[in-house]
């Protein structure tokens, strides 16, 4: 939370209060929802390994990412992928030989920016103060 507060030039406490007032949810709940959404989109629409997705989303280890997904969805990352989870052996060797352009690119694969109200993108401090 402190990273988002710093980007918006407010204190973490102020950000938490504003989030709660605006959404009715805690900042932690909102971040969890955002992380779950990003993880599901990447798992369901890309062929990137779950370990790369977990690293991109800031998880300390792929094992923790798996536990997080199971806790919140009841499914493992492999199960969320569906039938594509079992990649043929030939495809696995092709993925090792991918060019740089084809490897995991968070900007191309998912919008990793925090979700903000349009006014906050321009003037974060003034938008927060107005609330």
C-alpha positions in Angstrom: 0.0 0.0 0.0 2.8 2.4 0.8 4.0 2.2 -2.8 0.6 3.3 -4.1 0.4 6.0 -1.5 3.8 7.3 -2.5 2.9 7.5 -6.1 -0.2 9.5 -5.2 1.8 11.7 -2.8 -0.4 10.9 0.2 0.1 8.9 3.4 -0.8 5.2 3.4 -3.4 6.0 6.1 -5.0 8.7 4.0 -5.1 6.4 1.0 -6.7 3.6 3.1 -9.4 5.9 4.4 -10.2 7.2 0.9 -10.4 3.7 -0.6 -12.7 2.6 2.2 -14.9 5.7 1.7 -15.0 5.4 -2.1 -15.5 1.6 -2.4 -16.7 0.3 0.9 -13.8 -2.1 0.8 -10.4 -2.0 2.6 -7.4 -1.2 0.5 -6.1 -4.8 1.1 -9.3 -6.2 -0.2 -9.1 -4.0 -3.3 -5.5 -5.0 -3.9 -6.4 -8.7 -3.5 -9.2 -8.3 -6.1 -6.8 -6.6 -8.5 -4.2 -9.2 -8.1 -6.7 -12.0 -8.5 -8.1 -10.4 -11.7 -4.6 -9.9 -13.2 -3.6 -13.5 -12.3 -6.8 -15.0 -13.9 -6.5 -12.9 -17.0 -2.8 -13.9 -17.5 -3.5 -17.6 -16.7 -6.5 -17.9 -18.9 -5.3 -15.9 -21.9 -1.5 -16.4 -22.1 0.8 -19.4 -22.3 3.4 -17.9 -19.9 4.5 -20.2 -17.1 2.8 -19.7 -13.8 6.2 -19.0 -12.2 6.7 -16.0 -14.5 3.2 -14.7 -13.8 3.7 -15.1 -10.1 7.0 -13.1 -10.3 5.4 -10.4 -12.4 2.6 -10.0 -9.9 5.1 -9.6 -7.0 4.7 -13.0 -5.3 7.8 -14.2 -3.4 7.6 -17.7 -4.8 5.5 -19.7 -7.2 4.4 -21.9 -4.3 2.9 -18.9 -2.5 1.2 -17.8 -5.7 -0.4 -21.3 -6.0 -1.6 -21.2 -2.3 -3.0 -17.6 -2.8 -4.9 -18.7 -5.9 -6.2 -21.9 -4.2 -7.3 -19.9 -1.1 -9.2 -17.3 -3.2 -10.6 -19.3 -6.1 -10.5 -22.9 -4.9 -8.4 -23.8 -7.9 -4.7 -24.1 -8.7 -3.1 -22.0 -11.5 -3.0 -25.1 -13.6 -6.7 -25.8 -13.1 -7.5 -22.2 -13.9 -5.7 -22.6 -17.2 -8.0 -25.5 -18.2 -7.2 -27.9 -21.0 -4.2 -25.8 -22.1 -2.4 -26.5 -18.9 -1.1 -29.8 -20.3 1.3 -28.4 -22.9 2.8 -31.1 -25.3 6.5 -31.8 -24.8 7.3 -30.4 -28.2 5.7 -27.1 -27.3 7.8 -26.9 -24.1 11.0 -27.0 -26.1 9.7 -24.4 -28.5 9.0 -22.1 -25.6 12.6 -22.4 -24.4 13.7 -21.1 -27.8 11.4 -18.1 -27.9 12.8 -14.8 -29.1 12.9 -11.9 -26.6 10.0 -10.4 -28.4 7.8 -13.4 -27.6 8.7 -13.8 -23.9 6.6 -12.5 -21.0 5.9 -8.8 -21.5 3.7 -7.4 -18.7 2.9 -4.2 -20.6 1.7 -6.2 -23.6 0.1 -9.0 -21.7 -1.8 -7.1 -19.0 -2.2 -3.5 -17.9 -0.2 -3.6 -14.7 -0.9 0.0 -13.7 -3.0 0.6 -10.7 -6.7 1.3 -11.3 -7.3 5.0 -10.6 -10.1 7.4 -11.1 -9.3 9.6 -14.2 -9.0 12.8 -12.1 -6.4 11.2 -9.9 -4.2 10.4 -12.8 -3.7 14.1 -13.4 -3.8 15.6 -9.9 -3.6 12.9 -7.3 -3.2 15.1 -4.3 -6.0 17.6 -5.3 -8.4 14.7 -6.2 -7.8 13.0 -2.8 -8.2 16.3 -0.9 -11.5 17.1 -2.7 -12.9 13.9 -1.2 
